[in-house]
Amino acid sequence: MEIRYLDQKEKERSRKLWEECFPEDSARFLDYYYQEKCRDNRILVLEEEKGGKILSMIQQNPYLVRCPMGDYSLDYIVGVATTSSGRHRGYMRTLLNSMLREEYERQMPFSFLMPANSKIYEPFGFVYVYDQPCWKWNPAADRLRRETETAERLLRGQASAKLQEDFGKLGSWMNRWLSENYEIYALRTEAYMNRMWKEIESEEGELSFLYDGESLAGVECFWGKEERERRFLYGKREFVEEESPSHPAIMARIVNLCEFMKGIRLKGEGVLHLNLEIRDDLLEENNGVFSWEIDASGSHISRIKRPGGWKGDAIDISSLTSWLMGYGPVPEVFRQQAEDLLTYGKIFLDEVV
């Protein structure tokens, strides 16, 4: 058996395994996926032999994500699949370990995924970091003017001049909305928006633009050929409210610890110095005792020799990820210092594939 990344001309070979493991996805959606997403993604496979049957795969879809320490190309992990005859043989464990090593070498601060079953990924250090909100328009939105059009007509330029103009500007509007409310989010670049519209069109989606006078106040999308569901709702805060409690949606894992830690800042002036012990069973570079220096501009971490008489409590990589991404509790060992730190927090990652 061989583990490797498929080259560009081979990627279509993985579609058969996708269809076997995710039969709910329509042929039209997969046509979109393999024509668009596979242009620049990475597909790691375990196969019987080079060019032979693919037994297991992971697809790594790149997104340009804005973070406190800068913009990073991060992997959104999708298409995690093993053929029915190859399950419970450790194939996926082997691929995930190989993927994390490759991501570490690319200095990726973290990667993320939307799990079908969180228990699969917890042994690899992935933890929930984002709850998907479920919004609806509140009574104040009743005065908004709604204009609705199908994604297909918008893509073909067949909508009204007004909708077509706002359709073209929507990426900039979304980025402003995101920057006002969140610290970590996928940037709505031109390439992002072009793909999103094609993705929505593949599932016969439609978009509604809501206006406060002539100003765009929100946008809503429904899609689904067989069963209609809301793909997203983005609206100014004064026009939306919670429809139902948010639910855990996205898991993440620190990959390159040194790169990740750059985004942690001190609230006030001065420098805070801490020693901490981190346990990471999969990436040795993240495992051990570290010196951590934090100031108002960011932080730096480096591995050190275990100090004599060291009795510090260790924190595992999953607990560290959860805490510093603003989701989980503060570890007891850092409870006193935590009040002085600015962790990540305010995450919005609602991508589908």
C-alpha positions in Angstrom: 0.0 0.0 0.0 1.1 3.6 -0.6 0.3 7.0 0.9 0.6 10.0 -1.3 -1.1 13.1 -2.7 -2.9 12.7 -6.0 -1.6 14.9 -8.8 -4.1 17.1 -10.6 -5.0 14.8 -13.4 -5.7 11.9 -10.9 -8.1 13.7 -8.6 -11.2 12.5 -10.4 -10.3 9.0 -9.3 -11.4 9.9 -5.8 -14.9 10.6 -6.8 -16.0 7.0 -6.7 -15.0 6.8 -3.0 -16.9 10.1 -2.3 -20.0 8.7 -3.9 -19.8 5.5 -1.9 -19.3 7.3 1.5 -21.5 10.3 0.9 -24.5 9.2 -1.2 -26.6 12.2 0.0 -24.6 14.5 -2.3 -26.2 15.0 -5.7 -24.4 14.4 -8.9 -24.8 18.0 -9.8 -23.1 19.1 -6.6 -20.2 16.7 -7.2 -19.8 18.0 -10.7 -19.4 21.4 -9.2 -17.0 20.1 -6.5 -14.7 18.2 -8.8 -14.6 21.0 -11.4 -14.1 23.8 -8.9 -12.8 22.8 -5.5 -10.4 20.2 -6.9 -8.6 22.9 -8.9 -6.4 23.8 -5.9 -7.1 21.4 -3.1 -4.9 18.5 -1.9 -6.2 14.9 -1.8 -4.2 12.5 0.4 -4.9 8.9 -0.3 -4.0 5.4 0.8 -4.2 3.1 -2.2 -3.4 -0.5 -2.8 -0.5 0.5 -5.1 0.3 3.6 -7.1 -2.7 4.1 -9.4 -4.6 1.2 -7.8 -7.8 1.2 -5.8 -8.1 4.1 -3.3 -8.9 2.6 0.1 -9.0 5.8 2.1 -8.7 9.6 1.5 -8.7 13.1 3.1 -9.3 16.2 1.1 -7.7 19.5 2.2 -9.5 22.5 0.8 -7.7 25.8 1.3 -9.3 28.9 2.6 -7.8 32.3 3.2 -8.7 32.9 6.8 -8.3 36.2 8.7 -6.8 35.7 12.2 -5.5 38.1 14.8 -1.9 37.4 13.7 -2.6 37.8 10.0 -4.2 36.1 7.0 -3.4 32.4 6.5 -4.2 29.8 4.0 -5.7 27.1 6.2 -7.0 23.6 5.4 -10.7 22.9 5.7 -10.7 19.1 6.0 -13.5 17.4 4.1 -14.2 14.1 2.2 -12.7 12.0 5.1 -13.6 8.6 3.8 -12.6 4.9 3.8 -14.1 2.2 1.6 -16.4 -0.2 3.4 -14.1 -3.1 3.0 -11.1 -1.2 4.5 -12.6 0.2 7.7 -11.3 -0.6 11.2 -7.8 -1.2 9.9 -6.2 2.0 10.9 -6.1 3.5 7.4 -7.6 6.8 8.5 -5.4 7.2 11.5 -2.4 6.8 9.2 -3.7 9.4 6.8 -4.5 11.9 9.6 -1.1 11.6 11.1 0.5 12.1 7.7 -1.7 15.1 7.0 -0.9 16.8 10.3 2.8 16.4 9.7 2.5 17.9 6.2 0.5 20.9 7.6 3.0 21.4 10.4 5.8 21.7 7.8 3.7 24.3 5.9 3.6 26.3 9.2 -0.2 26.2 9.4 -1.3 27.5 12.8 -4.5 25.3 12.8 -6.7 23.4 10.6 -10.5 22.8 10.9 -13.3 20.5 9.9 -17.0 19.9 10.3 -17.4 16.4 11.8 -20.1 13.9 11.1 -19.0 12.3 14.3 -16.8 14.2 16.7 -15.6 11.0 18.4 -13.6 10.2 15.2 -11.4 13.3 15.5 -11.0 13.7 19.3 -8.2 11.2 19.5 -6.3 13.4 17.1 -6.6 16.5 19.2 -9.5 18.2 17.4 -12.0 20.0 19.6 -15.1 22.1 18.9 -14.3 25.8 18.6 -17.3 27.2 16.8 -21.1 26.9 17.4 -23.2 27.5 14.3 -25.8 30.3 15.1 -29.3 29.9 13.9 -30.8 33.4 13.2 -34.0 34.7 11.9 -35.3 38.1 11.0 -36.8 40.0 13.9 -39.9 42.2 13.9 -37.8 45.3 13.0 -36.9 43.6 9.7 -40.6 43.7 8.6 -40.0 47.1 7.1 -37.1 45.9 5.0 -37.7 45.5 1.2 -36.9 42.0 0.0 -35.8 41.2 -3.6 -35.2 37.5 -4.4 -33.5 35.9 -7.4 -32.1 32.5 -8.2 -28.3 32.0 -8.1 -28.5 30.7 -11.7 -30.0 33.9 -13.1 -27.6 36.0 -11.1 -24.6 34.1 -12.4 -25.9 34.4 -15.9 -26.4 38.1 -15.5 -30.2 37.8 -16.1 -31.3 39.6 -12.8 -32.3 43.2 -12.5 -29.5 45.8 -12.8 -29.9 46.6 -9.1 -29.6 43.0 -8.0 -26.7 42.3 -10.4 -24.8 45.3 -9.0 -25.3 44.3 -5.4 -24.5 40.7 -6.3 -21.1 41.9 -7.5 -20.5 43.9 -4.3 -21.7 41.3 -1.9 -18.3 40.0 -1.0 -17.2 43.4 0.2 -20.4 43.8 2.2 -19.9 40.4 3.8 -16.3 41.2 4.8 -17.4 44.4 6.5 -20.1 42.5 8.3 -17.7 39.8 9.4 -15.0 42.3 10.5 -17.5 44.1 12.7 -18.5 41.0 14.5 -15.7 38.4 14.4 -11.9 38.0 14.6 -11.5 34.7 12.7 -13.3 34.2 9.4 -12.8 33.2 5.8 -12.2 36.2 3.7 -14.8 36.7 1.0 -12.3 37.1 -1.9 -13.4 37.3 -5.5 -12.4 33.6 -5.9 -14.3 32.7 -2.7 -17.5 34.4 -3.9 -17.3 33.0 -7.4 -17.1 29.5 -6.0 -19.8 30.0 -3.4 -22.3 31.1 -6.1 -21.5 28.1 -8.2 -21.9 25.9 -5.1 -25.3 27.4 -4.4 -26.3 27.2 -8.0 -25.5 23.5 -8.0 -28.2 22.9 -5.4 -30.7 25.3 -7.1 -30.3 28.0 -4.5 -31.9 31.4 -4.4 -30.8 34.6 -2.7 -32.8 37.3 -1.1 -31.4 40.8 -0.7 -33.0 42.9 2.1 -32.8 46.7 1.9 -33.2 49.4 4.5 -34.2 52.2 2.0 -31.5 51.8 -0.6 -28.9 50.4 1.7 -28.3 46.7 1.9 -29.2 45.4 5.4 -28.8 41.7 4.9 -28.8 38.7 2.6 -30.4 35.2 2.9 -29.9 32.1 0.9 -31.9 28.9 0.7 -30.8 25.8 -1.3 -31.4 22.1 -1.7 -32.9 20.3 -4.7 -34.6 17.6 -2.6 -35.1 19.4 0.7 -34.9 23.2 1.0 -32.8 24.6 3.9 -31.3 27.9 4.7 -27.7 28.0 3.6 -27.0 31.3 5.4 -28.5 34.5 6.8 -26.3 37.5 7.3 -27.9 40.7 8.6 -27.2 43.8 10.6 -27.6 43.1 14.3 -30.7 45.3 14.7 -32.7 43.1 12.2 -31.8 39.6 13.4 -32.4 37.5 16.5 -31.7 33.9 17.6 -34.2 31.5 16.1 -32.9 28.5 18.1 -29.8 27.8 20.3 -26.5 27.6 18.4 -25.0 24.1 18.0 -21.5 22.8 17.8 -20.4 22.8 14.2 -16.6 23.2 13.6 -13.7 21.4 15.2 -10.1 22.7 15.0 -6.6 21.6 16.1 -3.4 23.6 16.7 -0.9 22.3 14.2 2.1 24.6 14.2 2.3 25.7 17.8 4.8 28.5 17.3 2.8 30.0 14.5 -0.5 29.7 16.4 0.8 31.4 19.5 1.7 34.6 17.7 -1.9 35.7 17.9 -2.2 35.6 21.7 -1.8 39.1 23.2 -1.5 40.9 26.5 -4.3 43.3 27.4 -2.0 45.9 29.0 1.6 47.1 28.8 4.6 45.1 29.8 5.7 41.5 29.2 4.3 38.3 30.8 6.6 35.3 31.0 5.3 31.8 31.6 6.6 28.3 31.4 4.2 25.6 30.4 4.2 22.0 29.6 2.2 20.8 26.5 1.3 17.3 25.6 0.9 16.5 21.9 1.2 12.8 21.1 1.1 13.3 17.3 3.5 16.3 16.7 6.7 16.0 18.7 7.6 19.7 18.0 4.5 20.7 20.1 5.4 18.3 22.9 7.4 19.4 26.0 8.1 22.3 28.2 8.0 25.8 26.6 9.0 29.3 27.5 6.1 31.7 26.6 6.5 35.4 26.4 3.4 37.6 25.7 3.1 41.3 25.2 0.4 43.7 23.7 1.6 42.9 20.1 1.6 39.1 20.3 3.5 36.2 21.8 6.4 33.9 21.2 6.9 30.4 22.4 10.0 28.2 22.3 10.8 24.8 23.7 13.2 24.6 26.6 14.9 22.0 28.7 12.8 20.9 31.6 13.8 23.1 34.6 15.1 21.3 37.6 12.4 20.5 40.1 9.7 21.4 37.5 6.2 20.6 38.9 4.0 22.5 36.5 0.8 20.8 35.3 0.8 19.8 31.7 -2.0 20.8 29.3 -2.9 18.7 26.3 -3.0 20.1 22.8 -6.8 19.8 22.6 -7.5 21.7 25.8 -5.0 24.4 24.7 -6.8 24.7 21.4 -10.2 25.0 23.1 -9.1 27.6 25.6 -7.1 29.8 23.3 -9.7 29.8 20.6 -12.2 31.1 23.1 -14.4 28.1 23.3 -13.4 25.9 26.3 -12.7 26.7 30.0 -9.5 28.2 31.2 -7.1 25.5 32.5 -6.8 25.8 36.3 -3.0 26.2 36.0 -3.5 29.5 34.0 -6.6 30.8 35.8 -4.7 33.7 37.4 -3.0 34.8 34.2 -5.9 34.3 31.9 -7.5 37.6 32.9 -4.6 39.4 31.4 -4.7 37.6 28.0 -6.5 38.3 24.8 -7.2 34.9 23.2 -8.7 34.4 19.8 -12.5 34.1 20.3 -15.2 35.5 18.0 -15.0 32.8 15.3 -17.2 32.5 12.3 -16.6 29.5 10.0 -19.8 28.5 8.2 -18.2 26.9 5.1 -19.7 23.7 3.8 -16.9 22.1 1.8 
